[in-house]
């Protein structure tokens, strides 16, 4: 009947997330599992699994973990949050406009790049999918501006994730951009002053400040557009880079970015602790990619969706599944700490913080899936008790 809004059952929601996230597919999961009907599952996924809904679902998980005491113990500094992003190339079996050739990763086939964001608490807060021929850098700002609950103070990527323009935009968004740059010694250092002979290291390039000043109002309009979420930063950057002759705004952004990049390079050369911090955070991103492979095990880990929108829905379901397991780990460890005595807690905390929450060996992904009576498993968990728990320093 028209105008009737039917609420999905919990079993259908969980089954749909698992079907897309594990890459098994709706049809195969419905025909091999218990407690779910194919027609109901297919209708629920088609009409209720919008990308915006999946974003909100993941944001709820992120917000819940953000309120817990244990996840924040993994932060190096309690008032600062370090995040990172990394891509994982995955083959695409269907003919898709969002896939391209890459002999290094797919041989004679095509593939896409699943780009995921993670913070130092091992919480995944954003994911997107784009062609394997696109560079990661254009999508970095999208993830930083996506979730208002995640305020990144420092963000790291590998070499594929940085350009001078990303340095500019991140700086103006009050985020310290700290990529791991390959062949750091070959990078060009920039300076304003051509007359100063006191430099111990001579600059290779001199900034044209006139180009920055002439286009500064346009730069601020670009930042305002990104902050107001009128348009994604990746679309704006791609558009600026598409001109045959470099756009004036594009040149101004690069000139300003060279300043920030030079300051970062000089800082990272002398700061061993910063280099170690960046490497440690990027290792979490690499581990999350392995985690993604374990979760998305169906169909040989190949993307079967044709449209980019559908690919991003599947990628977000993978992130939701990963965050569910991470949340379960945090809840279980919190309950163990709560049940231990005062002398055991310090020892437990030392081992937990020095380890990794991104572990999934205790989760059996294979077998017969039963979606009946799902909520019975959570009856023994006091949510308020877990949220309100904190251990004195």
Residue pairs with C-beta under 8 A, 6 or more apart in sequence:
8 44
8 48
9 40
10 374
10 375
11 35
11 36
11 371
11 372
11 374
12 36
12 40
12 41
12 44
13 44
13 48
14 371
14 374
15 29
15 30
15 33
15 35
15 36
15 41
15 369
15 371
16 26
16 41
16 44
16 45
16 48
16 49
16 317
17 57
17 317
17 320
17 321
18 24
18 29
18 317
18 321
18 369
19 25
19 26
19 28
19 29
19 30
19 41
19 45
20 26
20 45
20 49
20 313
20 314
20 317
20 318
21 295
21 296
21 314
21 317
21 318
21 319
21 320
21 321
22 29
22 295
22 296
22 297
22 298
22 321
22 365
23 296
23 297
23 298
23 299
23 301
23 302
23 303
23 304
23 314
23 318
24 298
24 299
25 298
25 299
25 304
26 38
26 41
26 42
26 45
27 38
27 42
28 298
29 36
29 41
29 369
30 36
30 37
30 38
30 41
30 42
31 38
32 368
32 369
33 368
33 369
33 370
33 371
34 368
34 369
34 370
34 371
34 372
35 370
35 371
35 372
36 371
49 313
51 309
51 312
51 313
51 316
54 313
54 316
54 317
54 320
55 146
55 316
57 320
58 124
58 125
58 316
58 319
58 320
58 323
59 125
59 147
59 149
61 320
61 323
61 324
61 327
62 123
62 125
62 147
62 149
62 150
62 323
63 149
64 327
64 387
65 71
65 121
65 123
65 323
65 326
65 327
65 330
66 72
66 123
66 149
66 150
67 387
68 330
68 334
68 386
68 387
69 334
69 389
69 390
69 391
70 330
70 333
70 334
70 337
70 352
71 121
71 122
71 123
71 330
71 357
72 78
72 121
73 349
73 352
73 353
74 120
74 121
74 122
74 353
74 357
75 81
75 82
75 120
75 121
76 82
76 120
76 277
80 153
80 154
81 119
81 120
81 150
81 151
81 152
81 153
81 154
82 119
82 120
82 152
82 153
82 154
82 155
82 156
82 277
82 281
83 117
83 118
83 119
83 120
83 125
83 144
83 150
83 152
83 154
83 155
83 156
83 281
84 117
84 118
84 119
84 155
84 156
84 157
84 281
84 282
84 284
84 285
85 115
85 116
85 117
85 118
85 136
85 139
85 140
85 143
85 155
85 157
85 161
85 285
86 115
86 116
86 118
86 136
86 157
86 158
86 161
86 282
86 285
86 286
86 288
86 289
87 113
87 114
87 115
87 116
87 136
87 160
88 113
88 114
88 115
88 116
88 289
88 292
88 293
89 102
89 105
89 106
89 111
89 112
89 113
89 114
89 132
90 111
90 112
90 113
90 114
90 301
90 302
90 303
91 105
91 106
91 109
91 110
91 111
91 300
91 301
91 302
91 303
92 98
92 99
92 109
92 110
92 111
92 112
92 302
92 303
92 304
92 311
93 299
93 302
93 303
93 304
94 303
94 304
94 305
94 306
95 306
96 110
96 112
96 303
96 305
96 306
96 307
96 308
96 311
97 308
98 112
98 129
98 130
98 131
98 307
98 308
98 311
99 110
99 111
99 112
99 131
99 132
99 303
100 110
100 111
100 112
100 131
100 132
100 133
101 108
101 109
101 110
101 132
101 133
102 110
102 111
102 132
102 133
105 111
105 132
106 132
110 132
111 132
111 303
112 129
112 130
112 131
112 132
112 303
112 311
113 129
113 130
113 131
113 132
113 134
113 136
114 127
114 128
114 129
114 292
114 315
114 318
115 127
115 128
115 129
115 130
115 136
115 139
115 143
116 124
116 126
116 127
116 285
116 288
116 289
116 292
116 315
116 319
117 124
117 125
117 126
117 127
117 143
117 144
117 146
118 124
118 125
118 284
118 285
118 288
119 125
119 150
119 152
120 281
120 284
121 357
122 284
122 288
122 326
122 356
122 357
122 358
123 150
123 323
123 326
124 288
124 319
124 322
124 323
124 326
125 143
125 146
125 147
125 149
125 150
126 142
126 143
126 146
126 147
126 319
127 312
127 315
127 316
127 318
127 319
128 139
128 142
128 143
128 312
128 315
129 303
129 308
129 311
129 312
129 315
130 139
130 234
130 308
135 160
135 163
136 157
136 158
136 160
136 161
137 157
137 160
137 161
137 162
137 163
137 165
137 166
137 237
138 233
138 234
138 237
138 238
138 241
139 234
140 155
140 157
140 161
140 162
140 166
140 170
141 166
141 169
141 170
141 173
141 226
141 233
141 234
141 237
142 232
142 233
142 234
144 152
144 155
144 170
144 173
144 175
145 173
145 226
145 227
145 229
145 233
152 175
153 175
153 176
154 175
154 176
154 177
154 178
155 170
155 175
155 176
155 177
155 178
156 178
156 179
156 180
156 278
156 281
156 282
157 179
157 180
157 282
158 179
158 180
158 182
158 282
159 179
159 180
159 181
159 182
161 179
162 177
162 179
162 181
163 257
164 253
164 254
164 256
164 257
164 258
164 261
165 237
165 240
165 250
165 253
165 254
165 257
166 177
166 257
167 177
167 257
167 258
167 260
167 261
167 264
168 219
168 253
168 254
168 256
168 257
168 260
169 222
169 223
169 226
169 233
169 253
170 176
170 177
171 177
171 256
171 257
171 260
172 219
172 223
173 223
173 226
173 227
177 260
177 264
178 264
178 268
178 274
178 278
179 278
180 278
180 279
180 282
181 187
181 265
184 265
184 268
184 269
187 261
187 265
188 204
188 205
188 258
189 201
189 203
189 204
189 205
189 262
189 265
189 266
190 203
190 204
190 205
190 206
190 207
190 258
190 259
190 261
190 262
191 199
191 203
191 205
191 206
191 207
191 262
192 206
192 207
192 209
192 259
194 206
201 266
203 262
205 258
207 255
207 258
207 259
208 255
209 255
211 248
211 251
211 252
211 255
212 219
212 252
212 255
212 256
214 248
214 252
215 248
215 249
215 251
215 252
216 252
218 248
218 249
218 252
219 249
219 252
219 253
219 256
222 236
222 249
222 253
225 231
225 236
226 233
226 236
240 247
240 249
240 250
240 253
241 250
243 250
267 274
268 274
268 275
268 278
284 356
284 358
287 356
287 358
288 322
288 358
291 322
291 358
291 360
292 318
292 322
293 301
294 360
294 365
295 318
295 321
295 322
295 325
295 360
295 365
296 314
296 318
297 365
297 366
303 311
303 314
305 311
305 313
305 314
325 360
325 363
326 357
326 358
329 357
329 359
330 357
331 381
331 386
333 352
333 357
334 386
334 389
335 381
335 386
336 348
337 345
337 348
337 349
337 352
337 389
337 391
338 385
338 386
338 389
340 348
345 391
349 391
